[in-house]
Amino acid sequence: MIPADTPIWLALLLVSAAMTVIVAVRYFLASGLFAWATARFRPGLYDGMKPQISREIRWSMISAFIYGAPAGVVFWLWRHHDFSLLYSDWSTYPVWYLPVSVFVYLFAQDTWFYWSHRAMHAHPRLFRIAHAVHHESRPPTAWTAMSFHPIEAISGAIVVPILAFIVPIHLAMLGVVLTIATIMGVTNHMGWEMFPRRFVHSVLGRWVITASHHERHHEEYRCNFGLYFRFWDRVCGTDHGFSKRFDTAHPPVKGQTQ
């Protein structure tokens, strides 16, 4: 607990530092777990990639601060001034609203990511400045998910804090949102598909992004811009299906399409 007489600037600094540590630990736990899974189930896949992985971790630590700072400010404003739409009382909204709020946050994130991500690829100068760092990971690994240039990290870090002042959400449901973001961010960059082909090529798989879909973005750059869902890619005609390399290992089930 921060003493009540602590100067605001120092309180914000301490809370932001704590959130940064939480984001960094979350990154190491998630990426470390799936890197271990890669070594276990795809031995040798990351051989010779230590320099790349070291670079990814360095960029990710910068991103951890950029994601942690605004999260700390929002938490402090809620905790000390009730100045956000976060809530902790389960009775504040109906039970049905809990999953709805999770979906709204995920879809809003996905929408912002699709259009900002697509813009970075549409403008060469913006790509070089903000997004090239992420695409230096060739191929991506379990450590790539947060490997961003600070400009790109800022564009991603502002979404949830802004939503916290627009869309009410229970703290536990916010935890669900952040957990989904962490797991999908890592698994979509692992360099192999952990989900069975029956899921990847299922009706649900046609709308949810997995590594098979995102890998193709890292191969071609100008397609598959989504974060969680394939909705905007499908609506805008930028969905090019799955990585050919992944599809060779995971061919579609007969009668199903990409």
KEDOZA-193859 format. One record per residue (C-alpha): residue number from 1; residue in one letter; chain; y, x, z. Coordinates in steps of 0.02 Angstrom, whole numbers, plus 32768, in hexadecimal, padded with zeros to 4 digits. Example, Ala and Ser with C-alpha at 12.3 -4.5 7.8 and 13.67 -1.06 7.14 Angstrom:
rec n: 1&res: A&chain: A&py: 7F1F&px: 8267&pz: 8186 .
rec n: 2&res: S&chain: A&py: 7FCB&px: 82AC&pz: 8165 .
REM end
This chain:
rec n: 1&res: M&chain: A&py: 8000&px: 8000&pz: 8000 .
rec n: 2&res: I&chain: A&py: 80AF&px: 803B&pz: 7FD6 .
rec n: 3&res: P&chain: A&py: 812A&px: 802B&pz: 8068 .
rec n: 4&res: A&chain: A&py: 81AB&px: 7FA0&pz: 8052 .
rec n: 5&res: D&chain: A&py: 823D&px: 8018&pz: 8062 .
rec n: 6&res: T&chain: A&py: 8201&px: 8087&pz: 7FD2 .
rec n: 7&res: P&chain: A&py: 8286&px: 8097&pz: 7F4A .
rec n: 8&res: I&chain: A&py: 825D&px: 802A&pz: 7EB3 .
rec n: 9&res: W&chain: A&py: 8257&px: 80BE&pz: 7E3B .
rec n: 10&res: L&chain: A&py: 81DB&px: 8118&pz: 7EAA .
rec n: 11&res: A&chain: A&py: 8171&px: 807C&pz: 7EC5 .
rec n: 12&res: L&chain: A&py: 8167&px: 8060&pz: 7E09 .
rec n: 13&res: L&chain: A&py: 813B&px: 8116&pz: 7DED .
rec n: 14&res: L&chain: A&py: 80AF&px: 8110&pz: 7E6E .
rec n: 15&res: V&chain: A&py: 8066&px: 806D&pz: 7E2E .
rec n: 16&res: S&chain: A&py: 806E&px: 80AA&pz: 7D7A .
rec n: 17&res: A&chain: A&py: 8019&px: 814C&pz: 7DAC .
rec n: 18&res: A&chain: A&py: 7F8F&px: 80E9&pz: 7E03 .
rec n: 19&res: M&chain: A&py: 7F77&px: 807D&pz: 7D69 .
rec n: 20&res: T&chain: A&py: 7F72&px: 8117&pz: 7CFB .
rec n: 21&res: V&chain: A&py: 7EE5&px: 815D&pz: 7D66 .
rec n: 22&res: I&chain: A&py: 7E88&px: 80B8&pz: 7D59 .
rec n: 23&res: V&chain: A&py: 7E9A&px: 80B6&pz: 7C9B .
rec n: 24&res: A&chain: A&py: 7E61&px: 816B&pz: 7C90 .
rec n: 25&res: V&chain: A&py: 7DCA&px: 814E&pz: 7D00 .
rec n: 26&res: R&chain: A&py: 7D9D&px: 80B2&pz: 7C9C .
rec n: 27&res: Y&chain: A&py: 7DA6&px: 8119&pz: 7BFC .
rec n: 28&res: F&chain: A&py: 7D36&px: 81A4&pz: 7C3F .
rec n: 29&res: L&chain: A&py: 7CB7&px: 812A&pz: 7C86 .
rec n: 30&res: A&chain: A&py: 7CAB&px: 80C0&pz: 7BE8 .
rec n: 31&res: S&chain: A&py: 7CB3&px: 814C&pz: 7B68 .
rec n: 32&res: G&chain: A&py: 7C44&px: 81BB&pz: 7BD2 .
rec n: 33&res: L&chain: A&py: 7BC1&px: 8132&pz: 7BE2 .
rec n: 34&res: F&chain: A&py: 7BBA&px: 8110&pz: 7B28 .
rec n: 35&res: A&chain: A&py: 7BC0&px: 81C9&pz: 7AFE .
rec n: 36&res: W&chain: A&py: 7B28&px: 81DB&pz: 7B6E .
rec n: 37&res: A&chain: A&py: 7AD7&px: 8148&pz: 7B13 .
rec n: 38&res: T&chain: A&py: 7AFC&px: 819E&pz: 7A6D .
rec n: 39&res: A&chain: A&py: 7AA8&px: 823E&pz: 7AA8 .
rec n: 40&res: R&chain: A&py: 7A15&px: 81D6&pz: 7AE3 .
rec n: 41&res: F&chain: A&py: 79FC&px: 8164&pz: 7A4D .
rec n: 42&res: R&chain: A&py: 7A4D&px: 81C9&pz: 79C0 .
rec n: 43&res: P&chain: A&py: 7A2B&px: 827D&pz: 79F4 .
rec n: 44&res: G&chain: A&py: 7A8E&px: 82FD&pz: 7993 .
rec n: 45&res: L&chain: A&py: 7B0E&px: 8281&pz: 7950 .
rec n: 46&res: Y&chain: A&py: 7B9E&px: 82DC&pz: 79A7 .
rec n: 47&res: D&chain: A&py: 7B5D&px: 838C&pz: 798A .
rec n: 48&res: G&chain: A&py: 7BE9&px: 8404&pz: 795C .
rec n: 49&res: M&chain: A&py: 7C70&px: 8387&pz: 798C .
rec n: 50&res: K&chain: A&py: 7CAA&px: 83D2&pz: 7A31 .
rec n: 51&res: P&chain: A&py: 7D55&px: 8408&pz: 79ED .
rec n: 52&res: Q&chain: A&py: 7D74&px: 8357&pz: 79AB .
rec n: 53&res: I&chain: A&py: 7D3A&px: 8306&pz: 7A4D .
rec n: 54&res: S&chain: A&py: 7DA8&px: 837A&pz: 7AB4 .
rec n: 55&res: R&chain: A&py: 7E3D&px: 8348&pz: 7A49 .
rec n: 56&res: E&chain: A&py: 7E12&px: 8290&pz: 7A5B .
rec n: 57&res: I&chain: A&py: 7E0E&px: 829F&pz: 7B18 .
rec n: 58&res: R&chain: A&py: 7EB7&px: 82F7&pz: 7B1C .
rec n: 59&res: W&chain: A&py: 7F0B&px: 826F&pz: 7AB5 .
rec n: 60&res: S&chain: A&py: 7EB4&px: 81EA&pz: 7B1C .
rec n: 61&res: M&chain: A&py: 7EFB&px: 822F&pz: 7BBE .
rec n: 62&res: I&chain: A&py: 7FAA&px: 821C&pz: 7B76 .
rec n: 63&res: S&chain: A&py: 7F7C&px: 816B&pz: 7B42 .
rec n: 64&res: A&chain: A&py: 7F3C&px: 8148&pz: 7BF2 .
rec n: 65&res: F&chain: A&py: 7FEB&px: 8168&pz: 7C37 .
rec n: 66&res: I&chain: A&py: 803C&px: 80FE&pz: 7BB0 .
rec n: 67&res: Y&chain: A&py: 7FC5&px: 806D&pz: 7BD4 .
rec n: 68&res: G&chain: A&py: 7FCF&px: 8085&pz: 7C90 .
rec n: 69&res: A&chain: A&py: 808C&px: 8089&pz: 7CA4 .
rec n: 70&res: P&chain: A&py: 80B7&px: 7FD9&pz: 7C65 .
rec n: 71&res: A&chain: A&py: 801D&px: 7F92&pz: 7CBA .
rec n: 72&res: G&chain: A&py: 805A&px: 7FDC&pz: 7D5D .
rec n: 73&res: V&chain: A&py: 8107&px: 7F90&pz: 7D46 .
rec n: 74&res: V&chain: A&py: 80BF&px: 7EE3&pz: 7D23 .
rec n: 75&res: F&chain: A&py: 804A&px: 7EEE&pz: 7DB8 .
rec n: 76&res: W&chain: A&py: 80D9&px: 7F23&pz: 7E2B .
rec n: 77&res: L&chain: A&py: 8149&px: 7E96&pz: 7DEE .
rec n: 78&res: W&chain: A&py: 80BE&px: 7E18&pz: 7E0C .
rec n: 79&res: R&chain: A&py: 808A&px: 7E5E&pz: 7EB5 .
rec n: 80&res: H&chain: A&py: 8138&px: 7E71&pz: 7EFF .
rec n: 81&res: H&chain: A&py: 81A2&px: 7DF2&pz: 7EA2 .
rec n: 82&res: D&chain: A&py: 8125&px: 7D75&pz: 7E59 .
rec n: 83&res: F&chain: A&py: 817C&px: 7D9C&pz: 7DB5 .
rec n: 84&res: S&chain: A&py: 80F5&px: 7D7C&pz: 7D32 .
rec n: 85&res: L&chain: A&py: 8075&px: 7CF8&pz: 7D06 .
rec n: 86&res: L&chain: A&py: 7FE4&px: 7D53&pz: 7D56 .
rec n: 87&res: Y&chain: A&py: 7F92&px: 7CEF&pz: 7DE0 .
rec n: 88&res: S&chain: A&py: 7F06&px: 7D07&pz: 7E5F .
rec n: 89&res: D&chain: A&py: 7EE8&px: 7C56&pz: 7EA0 .
rec n: 90&res: W&chain: A&py: 7E54&px: 7C0A&pz: 7E42 .
rec n: 91&res: S&chain: A&py: 7E9C&px: 7B5B&pz: 7E58 .
rec n: 92&res: T&chain: A&py: 7F40&px: 7B81&pz: 7DFF .
rec n: 93&res: Y&chain: A&py: 7EF9&px: 7B4A&pz: 7D57 .
rec n: 94&res: P&chain: A&py: 7E5D&px: 7AE6&pz: 7D26 .
rec n: 95&res: V&chain: A&py: 7DB9&px: 7B43&pz: 7D16 .
rec n: 96&res: W&chain: A&py: 7DB4&px: 7B24&pz: 7C5B .
rec n: 97&res: Y&chain: A&py: 7E54&px: 7B89&pz: 7C49 .
rec n: 98&res: L&chain: A&py: 7E02&px: 7C2A&pz: 7C84 .
rec n: 99&res: P&chain: A&py: 7D9F&px: 7C4F&pz: 7BE3 .
rec n: 100&res: V&chain: A&py: 7E2D&px: 7C08&pz: 7B7A .
rec n: 101&res: S&chain: A&py: 7EA7&px: 7C85&pz: 7BC3 .
rec n: 102&res: V&chain: A&py: 7E2E&px: 7D13&pz: 7B9E .
rec n: 103&res: F&chain: A&py: 7E20&px: 7CDB&pz: 7AE8 .
rec n: 104&res: V&chain: A&py: 7EDC&px: 7CC8&pz: 7AD7 .
rec n: 105&res: Y&chain: A&py: 7EF8&px: 7D79&pz: 7B16 .
rec n: 106&res: L&chain: A&py: 7E71&px: 7DC1&pz: 7AA5 .
rec n: 107&res: F&chain: A&py: 7EAE&px: 7D63&pz: 7A0C .
rec n: 108&res: A&chain: A&py: 7F63&px: 7D94&pz: 7A2C .
rec n: 109&res: Q&chain: A&py: 7F30&px: 7E4A&pz: 7A3E .
rec n: 110&res: D&chain: A&py: 7EC7&px: 7E3F&pz: 79A2 .
rec n: 111&res: T&chain: A&py: 7F56&px: 7DF0&pz: 793F .
rec n: 112&res: W&chain: A&py: 7FD5&px: 7E73&pz: 7975 .
rec n: 113&res: F&chain: A&py: 7F59&px: 7EFF&pz: 7955 .
rec n: 114&res: Y&chain: A&py: 7F2A&px: 7EC0&pz: 78A8 .
rec n: 115&res: W&chain: A&py: 7FDD&px: 7EB7&pz: 7868 .
rec n: 116&res: S&chain: A&py: 801F&px: 7F55&pz: 78BD .
rec n: 117&res: H&chain: A&py: 7F83&px: 7FB5&pz: 788A .
rec n: 118&res: R&chain: A&py: 7F90&px: 7F78&pz: 77D7 .
rec n: 119&res: A&chain: A&py: 8049&px: 7FA8&pz: 77D4 .
rec n: 120&res: M&chain: A&py: 801D&px: 8059&pz: 7809 .
rec n: 121&res: H&chain: A&py: 7FA7&px: 8067&pz: 7776 .
rec n: 122&res: A&chain: A&py: 801F&px: 8015&pz: 76FC .
rec n: 123&res: H&chain: A&py: 80AD&px: 8091&pz: 771B .
rec n: 124&res: P&chain: A&py: 807B&px: 8148&pz: 7702 .
rec n: 125&res: R&chain: A&py: 8107&px: 818C&pz: 7770 .
rec n: 126&res: L&chain: A&py: 80DB&px: 8117&pz: 77FE .
rec n: 127&res: F&chain: A&py: 8025&px: 8147&pz: 77EA .
rec n: 128&res: R&chain: A&py: 804C&px: 8200&pz: 77F6 .
rec n: 129&res: I&chain: A&py: 80BC&px: 81E9&pz: 788D .
rec n: 130&res: A&chain: A&py: 805A&px: 816B&pz: 78F4 .
rec n: 131&res: H&chain: A&py: 7FA9&px: 8150&pz: 78B7 .
rec n: 132&res: A&chain: A&py: 7F69&px: 81F1&pz: 7869 .
rec n: 133&res: V&chain: A&py: 7F34&px: 8232&pz: 7914 .
rec n: 134&res: H&chain: A&py: 7EB4&px: 81A8&pz: 7926 .
rec n: 135&res: H&chain: A&py: 7E6D&px: 81C9&pz: 7879 .
rec n: 136&res: E&chain: A&py: 7E5A&px: 8282&pz: 789D .
rec n: 137&res: S&chain: A&py: 7DB6&px: 824D&pz: 78EE .
rec n: 138&res: R&chain: A&py: 7D3F&px: 825D&pz: 785B .
rec n: 139&res: P&chain: A&py: 7CCA&px: 820F&pz: 7882 .
rec n: 140&res: P&chain: A&py: 7D01&px: 81B3&pz: 7920 .
rec n: 141&res: T&chain: A&py: 7CA1&px: 81CA&pz: 79C1 .
rec n: 142&res: A&chain: A&py: 7C8F&px: 8171&pz: 7A67 .
rec n: 143&res: W&chain: A&py: 7D29&px: 81D3&pz: 7AA0 .
rec n: 144&res: T&chain: A&py: 7D99&px: 8198&pz: 7A10 .
rec n: 145&res: A&chain: A&py: 7DCB&px: 80EB&pz: 7A4F .
rec n: 146&res: M&chain: A&py: 7E6C&px: 8122&pz: 7AA7 .
rec n: 147&res: S&chain: A&py: 7E92&px: 81BA&pz: 7A3D .
rec n: 148&res: F&chain: A&py: 7F3F&px: 8184&pz: 7A03 .
rec n: 149&res: H&chain: A&py: 7FE6&px: 81D1&pz: 79DF .
rec n: 150&res: P&chain: A&py: 8062&px: 8198&pz: 7A66 .
rec n: 151&res: I&chain: A&py: 80BB&px: 8126&pz: 79EA .
rec n: 152&res: E&chain: A&py: 801B&px: 80CA&pz: 79C2 .
rec n: 153&res: A&chain: A&py: 7FEB&px: 80C6&pz: 7A7A .
rec n: 154&res: I&chain: A&py: 8092&px: 8074&pz: 7AA4 .
rec n: 155&res: S&chain: A&py: 8077&px: 7FEF&pz: 7A1D .
rec n: 156&res: G&chain: A&py: 7FD1&px: 7FC2&pz: 7A6D .
rec n: 157&res: A&chain: A&py: 8004&px: 7FD5&pz: 7B23 .
rec n: 158&res: I&chain: A&py: 8091&px: 7F54&pz: 7B1D .
rec n: 159&res: V&chain: A&py: 8028&px: 7EBE&pz: 7AE8 .
rec n: 160&res: V&chain: A&py: 7FD0&px: 7E8D&pz: 7B8A .
rec n: 161&res: P&chain: A&py: 806B&px: 7EAD&pz: 7BF8 .
rec n: 162&res: I&chain: A&py: 80D2&px: 7E3C&pz: 7B86 .
rec n: 163&res: L&chain: A&py: 804B&px: 7DB6&pz: 7B88 .
rec n: 164&res: A&chain: A&py: 804C&px: 7DBB&pz: 7C46 .
rec n: 165&res: F&chain: A&py: 80FB&px: 7D6E&pz: 7C3F .
rec n: 166&res: I&chain: A&py: 80CD&px: 7CEC&pz: 7BBA .
rec n: 167&res: V&chain: A&py: 801A&px: 7CB2&pz: 7BD8 .
rec n: 168&res: P&chain: A&py: 7FD7&px: 7C91&pz: 7C87 .
rec n: 169&res: I&chain: A&py: 7F36&px: 7CEB&pz: 7CB1 .
rec n: 170&res: H&chain: A&py: 7ECE&px: 7D03&pz: 7D4D .
rec n: 171&res: L&chain: A&py: 7EBC&px: 7DB8&pz: 7D86 .
rec n: 172&res: A&chain: A&py: 7DFF&px: 7DAD&pz: 7D73 .
rec n: 173&res: M&chain: A&py: 7E10&px: 7D6D&pz: 7CC0 .
rec n: 174&res: L&chain: A&py: 7E8A&px: 7DF9&pz: 7C9B .
rec n: 175&res: G&chain: A&py: 7E01&px: 7E6D&pz: 7CD9 .
rec n: 176&res: V&chain: A&py: 7D8B&px: 7E1C&pz: 7C5B .
rec n: 177&res: V&chain: A&py: 7E09&px: 7E39&pz: 7BCF .
rec n: 178&res: L&chain: A&py: 7E1D&px: 7EF1&pz: 7BFD .
rec n: 179&res: T&chain: A&py: 7D60&px: 7F07&pz: 7C0C .
rec n: 180&res: I&chain: A&py: 7D43&px: 7EBD&pz: 7B5F .
rec n: 181&res: A&chain: A&py: 7DCF&px: 7F29&pz: 7B19 .
rec n: 182&res: T&chain: A&py: 7D82&px: 7FC6&pz: 7B65 .
rec n: 183&res: I&chain: A&py: 7CCF&px: 7FA5&pz: 7B30 .
rec n: 184&res: M&chain: A&py: 7CF8&px: 7F6C&pz: 7A7F .
rec n: 185&res: G&chain: A&py: 7D72&px: 7FFC&pz: 7A68 .
rec n: 186&res: V&chain: A&py: 7CEA&px: 8079&pz: 7A92 .
rec n: 187&res: T&chain: A&py: 7C53&px: 8028&pz: 7A3F .
rec n: 188&res: N&chain: A&py: 7CB1&px: 8009&pz: 799D .
rec n: 189&res: H&chain: A&py: 7CD3&px: 80C4&pz: 798D .
rec n: 190&res: M&chain: A&py: 7C2C&px: 810E&pz: 79C2 .
rec n: 191&res: G&chain: A&py: 7BF6&px: 813F&pz: 7914 .
rec n: 192&res: W&chain: A&py: 7B59&px: 80D2&pz: 791B .
rec n: 193&res: E&chain: A&py: 7B31&px: 801B&pz: 7931 .
rec n: 194&res: M&chain: A&py: 7AEC&px: 7FED&pz: 79DC .
rec n: 195&res: F&chain: A&py: 7AD7&px: 7F34&pz: 79B5 .
rec n: 196&res: P&chain: A&py: 7A3A&px: 7EF7&pz: 795A .
rec n: 197&res: R&chain: A&py: 7A4D&px: 7ECA&pz: 78A3 .
rec n: 198&res: R&chain: A&py: 7A23&px: 7E14&pz: 78C9 .
rec n: 199&res: F&chain: A&py: 7AC4&px: 7E09&pz: 792E .
rec n: 200&res: V&chain: A&py: 7B2F&px: 7E71&pz: 78B8 .
rec n: 201&res: H&chain: A&py: 7AFD&px: 7E02&pz: 7825 .
rec n: 202&res: S&chain: A&py: 7AFA&px: 7D5F&pz: 7886 .
rec n: 203&res: V&chain: A&py: 7B79&px: 7CD3&pz: 787D .
rec n: 204&res: L&chain: A&py: 7BD1&px: 7D19&pz: 7917 .
rec n: 205&res: G&chain: A&py: 7BC9&px: 7DC9&pz: 78CE .
rec n: 206&res: R&chain: A&py: 7C2C&px: 7D8B&pz: 7839 .
rec n: 207&res: W&chain: A&py: 7CC1&px: 7D70&pz: 78AC .
rec n: 208&res: V&chain: A&py: 7CAF&px: 7DF5&pz: 7934 .
rec n: 209&res: I&chain: A&py: 7CCF&px: 7EAD&pz: 7912 .
rec n: 210&res: T&chain: A&py: 7C4B&px: 7F2F&pz: 793C .
rec n: 211&res: A&chain: A&py: 7C37&px: 7FE5&pz: 790A .
rec n: 212&res: S&chain: A&py: 7BEC&px: 7FB6&pz: 7861 .
rec n: 213&res: H&chain: A&py: 7C8F&px: 7F5F&pz: 7832 .
rec n: 214&res: H&chain: A&py: 7D0D&px: 7FD8&pz: 787E .
rec n: 215&res: E&chain: A&py: 7CB5&px: 8071&pz: 783A .
rec n: 216&res: R&chain: A&py: 7CDF&px: 8036&pz: 778B .
rec n: 217&res: H&chain: A&py: 7D97&px: 8039&pz: 77BA .
rec n: 218&res: H&chain: A&py: 7D85&px: 80F0&pz: 77EB .
rec n: 219&res: E&chain: A&py: 7D2F&px: 8110&pz: 7744 .
rec n: 220&res: E&chain: A&py: 7DA9&px: 80B4&pz: 76D1 .
rec n: 221&res: Y&chain: A&py: 7E4A&px: 80A2&pz: 7739 .
rec n: 222&res: R&chain: A&py: 7E8D&px: 800A&pz: 76DA .
rec n: 223&res: C&chain: A&py: 7E19&px: 7F83&pz: 771C .
rec n: 224&res: N&chain: A&py: 7DCF&px: 7F3A&pz: 77BC .
rec n: 225&res: F&chain: A&py: 7E6D&px: 7F45&pz: 7826 .
rec n: 226&res: G&chain: A&py: 7E39&px: 7ECF&pz: 78B3 .
rec n: 227&res: L&chain: A&py: 7E1D&px: 7EF9&pz: 7969 .
rec n: 228&res: Y&chain: A&py: 7DA3&px: 7E77&pz: 79AD .
rec n: 229&res: F&chain: A&py: 7D92&px: 7DF3&pz: 7926 .
rec n: 230&res: R&chain: A&py: 7D80&px: 7DF0&pz: 7869 .
rec n: 231&res: F&chain: A&py: 7DF0&px: 7D57&pz: 785C .
rec n: 232&res: W&chain: A&py: 7E8E&px: 7DA9&pz: 7816 .
rec n: 233&res: D&chain: A&py: 7E2B&px: 7E1C&pz: 77A5 .
rec n: 234&res: R&chain: A&py: 7DD2&px: 7D85&pz: 775B .
rec n: 235&res: V&chain: A&py: 7E71&px: 7D1D&pz: 774B .
rec n: 236&res: C&chain: A&py: 7ED2&px: 7DAC&pz: 76FA .
rec n: 237&res: G&chain: A&py: 7E47&px: 7DED&pz: 7689 .
rec n: 238&res: T&chain: A&py: 7E3A&px: 7E97&pz: 76DE .
rec n: 239&res: D&chain: A&py: 7D88&px: 7E80&pz: 771F .
rec n: 240&res: H&chain: A&py: 7D18&px: 7EF7&pz: 76BC .
rec n: 241&res: G&chain: A&py: 7C7C&px: 7ED7&pz: 7724 .
rec n: 242&res: F&chain: A&py: 7C17&px: 7F5E&pz: 7776 .
rec n: 243&res: S&chain: A&py: 7C08&px: 801A&pz: 7765 .
rec n: 244&res: K&chain: A&py: 7B91&px: 8043&pz: 76D9 .
rec n: 245&res: R&chain: A&py: 7B4A&px: 80CF&pz: 7742 .
rec n: 246&res: F&chain: A&py: 7B29&px: 8059&pz: 77D2 .
rec n: 247&res: D&chain: A&py: 7AE5&px: 7FD2&pz: 7760 .
rec n: 248&res: T&chain: A&py: 7A64&px: 804B&pz: 771C .
rec n: 249&res: A&chain: A&py: 7A20&px: 805C&pz: 77CB .
rec n: 250&res: H&chain: A&py: 7A3C&px: 7FA4&pz: 77F3 .
rec n: 251&res: P&chain: A&py: 7A20&px: 7F3E&pz: 7754 .
rec n: 252&res: P&chain: A&py: 7A4D&px: 7E85&pz: 7755 .
rec n: 253&res: V&chain: A&py: 79C9&px: 7E07&pz: 7783 .
rec n: 254&res: K&chain: A&py: 798A&px: 7DAE&pz: 76E7 .
rec n: 255&res: G&chain: A&py: 79F4&px: 7D17&pz: 76BF .
rec n: 256&res: Q&chain: A&py: 7A8B&px: 7D55&pz: 7720 .
rec n: 257&res: T&chain: A&py: 7B2A&px: 7DA7&pz: 76E0 .
rec n: 258&res: Q&chain: A&py: 7BAD&px: 7E1A&pz: 7723 .
REM end
